[in-house]
Amino acid sequence: MGQLARRLGLPVIPVLGMRPGCLNQALLTAKAVRARGVTPAGWIANSIDPEMAVADQSVQAFKERIGAPRLALIAFRHEIDSADVAALLDLEALA
């Protein structure tokens, strides 16, 4: 998908799963995206582990290290649809 985004000249928006070990995975993802010549437009934090003890600290670490704005923080839900996600997006952060 990174090659497709680069060829089309499109930015990407990584969705970061909030769970133990997510900071390392997020930083590697951001590095891989940039290595392919693609610019991350922003990122989304998706809380997939409702018991994660350091979620707030992880989001803060993402803010400090990813180099792109946070577009949404999606709280854990058993079911969610695209309208729910769209309502959570901070599109002003892209401006």
Secondary structure, DSSP 4 states (H G I P E B T S, - for coil): -HHHHHHHT--B--EEEESTTHHHHHHHHHHHHHHTT--B--EEEEE--TT-TTHHHHHHHHHHHSSS-EEEEE---S---HHHHHHH--GGGG-
